Amino acid sequence: METIYEKYMALPIDKGLLCLEYGDIAEPYFCYPVNAKPIGFEGCILYCFLPEYGEMVFACNPE
């Protein structure tokens, strides 16, 4: 079953309009969940999924 996020990622549109930089967690901050699946970053703010919460999006801000 395809999630809404996977459907969005498959669309042929400029995803840069959301201003999110895609990447993995290279240097985790104290507030980043250990099992986070990154969607993208806006500066140091991480937007992610947590497997136990399905399609709910979390934002982690270390400031």
C-alpha distances in whole Angstrom, upper triangle without the diagonal:
4,7,10,12,10,10,14,15,14,17,20,22,24,22,26,27,25,27,25,26,23,24,24,26,29,32,30,32,33,30,27,25,25,21,20,18,20,19,22,26,29,32,31,29,25,22,19,17,17,15,17,16,12,12,16,18,21,25,27,31,33,36
4,7,8,6,7,10,11,10,13,17,18,20,19,22,23,21,24,22,23,20,21,22,24,27,30,28,30,31,29,26,24,24,21,19,16,17,16,19,23,25,29,29,26,23,20,17,15,17,15,17,16,12,11,15,16,20,22,25,28,31,34
4,5,5,6,9,10,11,13,17,17,19,17,20,21,19,21,19,20,18,20,20,22,26,28,26,28,29,26,23,21,22,19,17,14,15,13,17,20,22,26,26,23,20,16,14,12,14,13,15,13,9,7,11,12,16,19,22,25,28,31
4,5,5,6,9,10,11,15,15,17,15,18,18,16,19,17,19,17,20,21,23,26,28,26,28,29,26,23,22,23,20,18,15,15,13,16,19,21,24,25,22,19,15,14,12,15,15,17,14,11,8,11,12,15,18,21,24,27,29
4,5,5,6,9,10,13,13,15,12,15,15,13,16,14,15,14,16,17,19,22,25,23,24,26,23,20,20,21,18,15,12,12,9,12,16,18,21,21,19,16,12,11,10,13,14,16,14,11,8,10,10,13,15,18,21,24,27
4,5,5,6,9,12,13,15,13,16,17,16,18,16,17,14,16,17,20,23,26,24,26,28,26,22,21,22,19,16,13,13,11,14,18,20,23,24,21,18,15,13,12,15,15,17,16,13,10,13,13,17,19,21,24,27,29
4,5,5,7,10,12,14,13,16,17,16,19,17,18,17,19,20,23,26,29,28,29,31,28,25,25,26,22,20,17,16,14,16,20,22,25,26,23,21,17,16,15,18,18,20,18,15,12,15,15,19,21,24,26,29,32
4,5,5,9,9,11,9,13,13,12,15,14,16,14,17,19,22,25,27,26,28,30,27,24,24,25,22,19,16,15,12,14,17,18,22,23,21,19,15,15,15,18,18,21,19,16,13,15,14,17,19,22,24,27,29
4,6,8,9,10,8,12,13,12,14,13,14,12,14,16,19,22,25,24,26,28,26,23,23,24,21,18,15,13,10,12,16,18,21,22,20,18,15,14,14,18,18,21,20,17,14,16,15,18,19,21,24,26,29
4,6,9,11,10,14,15,15,18,16,17,15,17,19,23,25,28,28,30,32,30,26,26,27,24,21,18,17,14,16,19,21,24,26,24,21,19,18,18,21,21,24,22,19,16,19,18,21,22,25,27,30,32
4,6,9,9,13,13,14,17,16,17,16,19,22,25,27,30,30,31,34,31,28,28,29,26,24,20,19,15,17,20,21,24,26,24,22,20,19,20,23,23,26,24,21,18,20,19,22,23,26,28,31,33
4,7,9,12,13,14,16,16,17,16,20,22,26,28,31,31,33,35,33,30,30,31,29,26,22,21,17,18,21,22,25,27,26,24,21,22,22,26,26,29,27,24,21,23,22,25,25,28,30,32,34
4,6,9,9,11,13,14,15,15,19,22,25,27,30,30,31,34,31,29,29,31,29,25,22,20,16,16,19,19,22,25,23,22,20,21,22,25,26,29,27,24,21,22,21,23,23,26,27,30,31
4,5,6,9,10,11,12,13,17,20,23,25,27,27,29,32,30,27,28,30,28,24,21,19,15,14,16,16,19,22,21,20,18,20,21,25,26,29,27,25,22,23,20,22,22,24,25,28,29
4,5,6,8,8,10,10,14,17,20,22,24,24,25,28,26,23,24,26,24,21,18,15,12,11,13,13,16,19,17,16,14,16,18,21,23,26,24,22,18,19,17,19,18,21,22,24,26
4,5,5,7,8,10,13,17,19,21,23,23,24,27,25,23,25,26,25,21,19,16,13,11,12,11,14,17,16,16,15,17,19,23,25,28,26,24,21,21,18,19,18,20,20,23,24
4,5,8,10,13,16,20,22,24,25,25,26,28,26,24,26,28,27,23,21,18,14,12,13,12,15,18,17,17,15,18,20,24,26,28,26,25,21,21,18,19,18,20,21,24,24
4,5,9,11,14,17,19,21,23,22,22,25,23,21,22,25,24,20,18,15,11,10,10,9,13,15,13,13,12,14,17,20,23,25,23,21,18,17,14,16,14,17,17,20,21
4,7,10,13,16,17,19,20,20,20,23,21,20,22,24,23,20,18,14,12,9,8,7,10,13,12,12,12,15,18,21,24,26,24,23,20,19,16,16,14,16,16,18,19
4,6,9,12,14,16,17,17,18,21,19,17,19,20,20,16,14,11,8,5,5,5,9,11,10,9,9,11,14,18,20,23,21,20,18,17,14,14,12,14,14,17,18
4,6,10,12,13,15,16,17,20,19,16,18,20,19,16,14,10,9,5,5,6,8,10,10,10,10,12,15,19,21,24,23,22,19,19,16,16,14,15,15,17,18
4,7,10,12,14,15,17,20,18,15,17,18,17,14,11,8,6,4,6,9,11,12,12,10,10,11,13,16,18,22,21,20,18,18,15,15,14,15,16,18,20
4,7,8,11,12,14,18,17,14,15,15,15,12,10,7,8,6,7,11,12,12,12,10,11,11,14,16,18,21,21,20,19,19,16,16,15,15,16,17,20
4,6,9,10,13,16,15,12,13,12,12,10,8,6,9,8,9,13,13,12,13,10,11,10,13,14,16,19,20,19,18,19,16,15,15,14,16,16,19
4,6,6,9,12,12,9,10,10,11,9,9,7,10,10,9,13,12,10,11,9,11,10,13,14,16,19,19,20,19,19,16,15,14,12,13,13,17
4,6,10,13,14,11,13,12,14,12,13,11,14,12,12,15,13,12,13,12,14,14,17,17,19,22,23,23,23,23,20,18,17,15,16,15,18
4,7,10,12,10,12,12,14,13,14,13,16,14,13,15,13,10,13,12,15,15,18,18,21,23,24,25,24,23,20,18,16,14,14,12,15
4,7,8,6,9,9,11,10,12,11,15,13,12,14,13,10,11,10,13,13,15,15,18,20,20,22,22,21,18,15,14,11,11,10,13
4,6,6,9,10,13,12,14,13,16,15,13,14,12,9,10,10,13,14,16,16,19,21,21,23,23,21,18,15,13,9,9,7,10
4,6,8,10,13,13,16,15,18,17,16,17,16,12,12,12,15,15,17,16,19,20,20,23,23,21,18,15,13,10,10,7,10
4,6,9,12,11,14,13,16,15,14,15,15,11,10,10,12,12,14,13,17,17,17,20,20,17,15,11,10,6,7,6,10
4,6,9,7,10,10,13,13,12,14,14,10,9,7,10,9,11,11,14,15,15,17,17,15,13,10,9,6,8,8,12
4,6,5,9,10,13,14,14,17,17,14,12,10,11,9,10,8,11,12,13,15,16,14,12,10,10,8,11,12,15
4,6,9,11,14,16,16,19,19,16,15,12,13,11,11,9,11,12,14,16,17,16,15,13,14,12,15,14,18
4,7,9,13,15,16,19,20,17,16,13,13,10,9,6,7,9,11,13,14,14,13,12,14,13,16,17,20
4,6,9,11,12,16,17,15,13,9,9,6,6,5,8,10,11,12,12,12,10,9,10,10,13,15,18
4,7,9,12,15,17,15,14,10,9,5,5,6,8,11,11,11,11,11,10,10,12,12,15,17,20
4,6,8,11,13,12,11,7,6,4,7,9,11,14,14,13,12,12,10,10,10,11,13,15,18
4,7,10,13,13,11,8,5,5,7,11,13,16,14,13,11,11,9,10,10,12,14,17,19
4,7,10,10,9,6,5,7,10,13,16,19,18,17,15,14,11,11,10,11,13,15,17
4,6,6,6,5,6,9,13,15,18,21,20,19,17,16,13,12,9,10,10,12,14
4,6,5,7,8,12,15,18,21,23,22,22,19,18,14,13,10,10,10,12,13
4,6,8,11,14,18,20,23,26,24,25,22,21,17,15,12,11,9,10,11
4,6,10,12,16,18,21,23,22,23,22,20,16,14,10,9,7,7,8
4,7,10,13,15,19,21,19,20,18,16,13,10,7,6,5,7,9
4,6,10,12,15,17,16,17,15,14,10,8,6,5,7,9,12
4,7,10,13,16,14,14,12,10,7,6,5,7,9,12,14
4,7,10,12,11,11,10,9,6,5,7,8,11,14,17
4,6,9,7,7,7,6,5,6,9,11,14,17,20
4,6,6,7,8,8,8,8,11,12,15,17,21
4,5,6,8,9,10,11,14,15,19,21,24
4,6,9,9,12,12,15,16,20,22,25
4,6,6,9,10,13,15,19,21,24
4,6,9,11,15,17,21,23,26
4,6,10,13,16,19,22,25
4,7,10,13,17,20,22
4,7,10,13,17,19
4,7,10,13,15
4,6,10,12
4,6,9
4,6
4
